[in-house]
Amino acid sequence: MAEYMDGARWYVAHTYSGYENKVKTNLEKIVENRALQDKIFDIQIPTVIEVVQDGEVTKEVESKVFPSYVMIKMIMTDETWHVVRNITGVTGFVGPGSRPIPLSDDEVAAMGVEKPATTVLTFEVGDSVKIISGALNGFIGRVEEISEDKKKIKVMASMFGRETPVELESSSVERIKD
């Protein structure tokens, strides 16, 4: 999926007060129903846990960091703009006029919207794997090398009777159970 996300940026949709969760739920359903997973990748409502003292009782309350706003990681196209813009409760995108402006990388980092992904691999060097996505889908190979960040791997894939080294995203292979 990472190859599709090249043009993906974080955008901010403004909602009616109290509609944030409803907008997120409806957008997730639309993405699934219309198969838009290759254009809309993530929808978040940043929250924090606050400790509230009410007399003798102390309780933790989750509150929205940016009330009336929903963060959406997507590739902006006419279709995605139209889908988000027409969800009940959305008043528009943040940006001048009708032109949505994506958040800068610094803004995304400052807001804590995007957490660095921690990759957990179910295979290691020497394991047999099956390629499950991309042009080599279905080919079998052996893991030769794993990058330090665990995002890329080198596989010796058996193609047409020959061993061929291939560099792949770690998410595009799965371990073959012995």
N, C-alpha and C positions, 0 to 999 in steps of 0.2 A: 504494500500500500504506500510505502514511502515515496516511490517513484511518482505517484500521482500527486503527492502533497507539495511538489516543488513550488507551485504558485499559491499555496494556501497561506493566508494571513489571518490575524485576529481582527474581527470587526466588533463593534459595539452596537447593539440594538436597544433603543429606548422603549420602555413598556409603561403601561399604566401601573400605578402603584399597587403592589400586591399581586400582580399578574406574572411575575418572573418565573415561578415554578410551572405555571400553566403554559406559558410560552415555551419553556424548555421541553416539557412533556409533549406538547403538540408538534413542535419542530422535530423531535426525535421520531415520533410516529410517521410524520411526512417523509423524513429521510429514509426510513425503512420501507414504507409503502411505495415510494417512487424510485427506490434504488439509487439514492443520491449520495451513498457513502463515499463515492469517488470525488465529490465536490464539497460536501459538508462533513467535517471530520470530528468536531468536538463542540460541545455546548456547555458553558459553565456559568454558574452564579457564585462568584466568590463570597465565602462566608467566614466568620470568625466565631470562636466560642468565647463568650464573656461570662464571668462569674458575677452573679447578681445577688446582693444581700437584701432580703425582704424581712425586716425585723430580725427574728432569730433564725430564719431559714436562709440557707445559702444554696443557690442552684446555678447550674450552667445553662446558658441560653445561647442558641445559635442565631447570629444576626447577620444580615447581608452587609457586605463591605460597601457595595454600590447599589443602594436601593433603586429600583426602577430601571436597572440595566442588566442585559444578558450578553455575555461574551460568546462569540461564535467564531470558530476557526473554520474558514471555508475559502474556496476559490470563487472570487466574485465574478459572476456571469449574469446575464439578463435573467436566466432561469432561477439561480439561487437568490438574487436580489428580490425577484418577484415572490418566491416561496416565503422568504423570511418576512418581507414587507406586508404580506397579506394574512399573516397569522393574527387571529383575534387577540388583542391586547398590545400589539406592537404599534407604536406611533411613528417609527422611522429609525433610520440609522444615524449614528453620530457622525457629523460631517457637514460641510457647508451646503446649503440647499438640499438637493436630492442626491448629491454625490457622496457616498460613504467613503470615509478615510480609514485605512487600516491602522492599527496600533503599531508604533515602532517597536523594534526589538527591546529597546531600553524600557519603554512603557510596559511591555509584557512582563519583563523581568521584575520591574518595580512593583507591579500589581500581584506578582506571584501566581498569575493565571496558569502558566505552563510550568509544570514541575518536570525536572529532568527525569527522563525515563530510566529506570534501572532494568537492565536486561538480564533475565535469568534463562540460561540455556539448559536444555534437557539432553545435551550431547557434549562430547568432548573430542579432542584430537584422537583420530583413529577409529571413531565410530562410523558405522554405515548409516547414510542418510538418504532420504528420497527428496528430490526437489519438488516442491508443491505449488510454485507459482513462477510466472515468467515464461520466457521462450523455451526453457529446458524442463518445463513441467513434466513430471513422470520419470525423469532419468534418475538413476541410482549412482551414488558416489561415496567417497570416503573423506572425512574431514581431515585436511592436512594442516590447517593453521586457523587460529581465531584471533581477531584483532583485540587490542587492549580494551577498547570500549565495548567489545562483544557485539558490535553492530554488523561487522563484515566477517565473512569466513572464506577460506579457500578450500574448495572441494575438488578432488580428482574424480571427475565424472566419467563414467563408462559410456562413451557414445560411439555407436557403430563399430564396436569391437576395439576401440582405442581408449586409453586413459587420457583425459584432457583436463588441464587445470582451469577452474572456473572460479571467479570471485563473485560472491553472492551476499545479499542481505541475510543475516542470521535468521530472520523471520520467514525466509522463503524455503526453509528446509525443515524436515522433521526426522527424528531418529527412527531407524528401523529396529523394531523389537526383535531380539534374538530368539 
